[in-house]
């Protein structure tokens, strides 16, 4: 049975460090981690949760579609 705290756990596990050293999360990776903890979300549902629940990441996607890329940013001076 899925637990609510597993969503944040899955989000943290989905974080990776890109070539420029930023912490990023892709929607597809987040959905994979959610499935591992018994949350069966679509990419649209995952994007919606990130938009509403995570204020320290912003969308830095370079392509259209549901598989978006979110990067950790510093509101006091940069990405």
Buried (B, 14 or more C-beta within 10 A) or exposed (E): EEEEEBBEBBBEBBBEEEEEEBBBBBBBBBBBBBEEBEBEBEBEBBBEBBBEEBEEBBEBBEEEEBBBBBBBBEEEEEE
